[in-house]
């Protein structure tokens, strides 16, 4: 399984960025696609997730500012980051869960850096 993340970079406070993650290499269907982030010296935290049916969930700290979406045909998940704050600075990771029938399989993508600074 390969998870190819793209996007990220440097943005000013109040600015926007877009992250994408493309999943490939599994014969199983995708159960959920998620974004986590980890800031220096902090634990990795769930930012947003989206199920196969389109149900979304967000961390309270990003509600109303970030939007997660997915393209089931392309097995991609996108995270739109708006109204960025310096505290959004972190390495963002794509996390995909596959439905193997009797069990689920989860994979992490490589991280992509998001830096919010003036």
Beta strands, then each sheet from edge to edge (+ up, - down):
strand 1: 2-7
strand 2: 9-11
strand 3: 17-24
strand 4: 29-38
strand 5: 45-51
strand 6: 56-58
strand 7: 66-71
strand 8: 76-81
strand 9: 90-99
strand 10: 104-108
strand 11: 112-116
sheet 1: 1+ 3- 8+ 7-
sheet 2: 2+ 11+ 9- 4+ 5- 6+
sheet 3: 2+ 11+ 9- 10+
end
